[in-house]
């Protein structure tokens, strides 16, 4: 699996911004990606050393559009812990 196929987008929320102080970053990844594939993709894309990868499957929410119910797509999130002293500059806002 290629890097662009593995990493979909960074997740930027208040909670993920607070986690960045401790060297943890969150990404939305492909649902079929393994922890090892995610680790290699982050290391190759950003040139950092990854210590730990935690993943979770997020179930799609049910939404109502008028009289119809619909379900948003499910996704997979990855929390990546970097080695001490390393950062990813994409989250810093340049």
N, C-alpha and C positions, 0 to 999 in steps of 0.2 A: 504494500500500500504506500502511495506517495505522500509526501508531507502535506500537499494541498488537499489531498483526499482525507487525511487524518484530522488535521486541525481545521475547524470550520470558522470560528471567530472567538475573540476574547470576550469574556463576560465581565462587564463593568457595572458594578452596583456599589452601594455604600458598604455592604459587608465585604465584598471582594477588595475594595480599596483599603479597608482597615487591615485585611489579611496580608496585603502587600508589605506592610511594615515588618512582618515576621518572615518575609521571603516566600509567601504562598501566592500563587496566581491561578486563576480559574479560566478554563476554556470550554467551549462547546466543541465536541469531537464527534467523529462518525460513530454510529451505533455499533459497528462491527470492530472498532479499534480496540486492541488490547493495551494493557499498561505498558508493555515493552515498546510497542509501536508509538504510543504517545510520548514516552520518554525520549526515544530516538528522534521523533519529529521536532520536539521542543529544543533539544540540544542542537540539532542541525539548523533549525530556523533562526534561533536567537544566539547561538554560540555560548551557551551557559551549561553548567553541570547540574543535572537533576538528581536529587537524593531520593525522593519518594513521589509516587503517583497514587492518588486516591480517585476512584471513579464512582459514579452513581447514575442510575437510569432515572430520568424524570418523566413521569407519566403525563401525557397530554391532557390539558384541562378541557372540561366541557363548557362550551359557550352557547349562548342563545342568540340567534339572529332572527328577530321577529318570531314567527310561529315555529321555526325549525331549530332543532338542537344540532350542534356540530361539535366535533372533537378536534382540538389542535393537535398537531403531530407530536409524538413522544421524541425525546432527545436524550443525549448522554452528556454528562458534565465530567470534567476532570479537574481535580485540584492538584497542582504541581508544586512541590517544595524544592526550592533551589538551595545550593550550597551557600553557607554563610558568606556575606559580602558581595554576592552576585545579584543583579537586577535585570529586568527586561525593560528596555527603554520605551517600548510601544505604549506601556501603561502610564508613563510619566507625563504624557501630554506634550512632549517635545519642548 
